[in-house]
Amino acid sequence: MGFVGLNVLTTRRDPGRTSGSGSRCRRSSVVCSVSNVDSALVSKAGKADLKWDELGFAYVNTKCFVKCVYKDGQWGEMTIETDPYVKVHIGATALHYGQSCFEGMKAFTGKDGKVRLFRVDENAKRLQTSTERMVMPEVPSNMFIEACKLAVRENIEYAPPYGFGGSLYVRPLMFGSGARVGLQPADEYTFVVLVTPVGDYYKGGLSPVTAFVQTKYDRAAPQGIGNVKVGANYAADILPFQICKSKGYPINLYLHPKTGKTVEEFGTSNFIALKGDSYVTPDSPSVLPSITNKTLMHLASEMGMQVERRPVTVEEIADFDEVAACGTAVVITPVTRLVHNDEVIKLGNYDDQVGPRFNELYQNVRAIQNAEVEDRYGWTFDVME
């Protein structure tokens, strides 16, 4: 689906008018059309004045973001905002009760020079699961995908060029912006999509790490909100993660909050492992369904592996051939050591090296994302189409 006829309001700085936040802006209505933006925008990809080979996983300011407000039972027009601040009512439910959810995906500049989003349709579905749980209005899939494409297109010069290993991280966010004092859903919601260029989440890229098992904190409660992508889940991990990093470990692993005997997931990633011809990942209602994990399971099955979604005990982790964390930011991060109750446990059959099959899976995903091989699955979405 293209953007022909999509009305978009743009907010741009103008010396003649000052908004409430102090920025100067004006609004004008524009119509985006694929036919008149393709050639101009494609040539701008990767043209921002940045050192692409030095990118980390940190926020870099870009040109603008996309915004849309839900009010009076319907979504308004999408706007393009250049001021990186959002004015929010002091009584907003997002501020008081955490009524918010978000998504994360990436856009890649392919070998052919085109910029594509990876599995954005799956992110749209997952956001809908989150909004339902948080009693928020649904963002229709076509609106979600178009907003993400628009945000990338408007910031196309910040999409890292092919060959540098970077990507344009896309963060859709929805929050209750209507004022409430009592505990109840808001009457107004704001949906935004921001983008920022990123490099590797962990320094060194596809390099093995040591994980720290959290025994004093839980990520999510049984029958809670661990299976949806909401800010509260990540807020619960801030303190434990800081403790983990202070001990020198870049990643932490959570166990079942009630029994402490089975694996849930890493702080921001799913747990995956290989044993013989089996691809194993925990089956828990408190784990966030990872789109990367879904991708890897599909590819592993094609490689002849048996995909197993089942409880994974702490004791059996040391018996796996390969162990890793998987997620949007990293695809795969191999884990070769685990610190549990002050005991360092060696994992896998490869001493501080990436195991061959996880390496193959990683390379297969990256090849699709970078348009180095044909996308036979329909997973990539050209932002110009």
Secondary structure as UniProt FT lines:
FT   TURN            4..5
FT   STRAND          6..12
FT   TURN            15..16
FT   TURN            20..21
FT   STRAND          26..32
FT   HELIX           34..42
FT   TURN            43..46
FT   HELIX           52..54
FT   STRAND          65..71
FT   TURN            72..73
FT   STRAND          74..75
FT   STRAND          78..81
FT   TURN            90..91
FT   HELIX           93..97
FT   STRAND          100..102
FT   STRAND          105..109
FT   TURN            111..112
FT   STRAND          115..118
FT   HELIX           120..133
FT   TURN            134..135
FT   HELIX           141..154
FT   HELIX           156..158
FT   TURN            162..163
FT   STRAND          167..176
FT   STRAND          188..198
FT   TURN            203..204
FT   STRAND          209..214
FT   TURN            222..223
FT   TURN            226..227
FT   HELIX           231..246
FT   TURN            247..248
FT   STRAND          251..255
FT   TURN            257..259
FT   STRAND          262..266
FT   STRAND          270..275
FT   TURN            276..277
FT   STRAND          278..282
FT   TURN            285..286
FT   HELIX           291..302
FT   TURN            303..304
FT   STRAND          306..310
FT   HELIX           315..319
FT   STRAND          322..327
FT   TURN            328..330
FT   STRAND          331..340
FT   TURN            341..342
FT   STRAND          343..346
FT   TURN            351..352
FT   HELIX           356..369
FT   TURN            370..371
FT   STRAND          380..382
FT   TURN            383..384
//
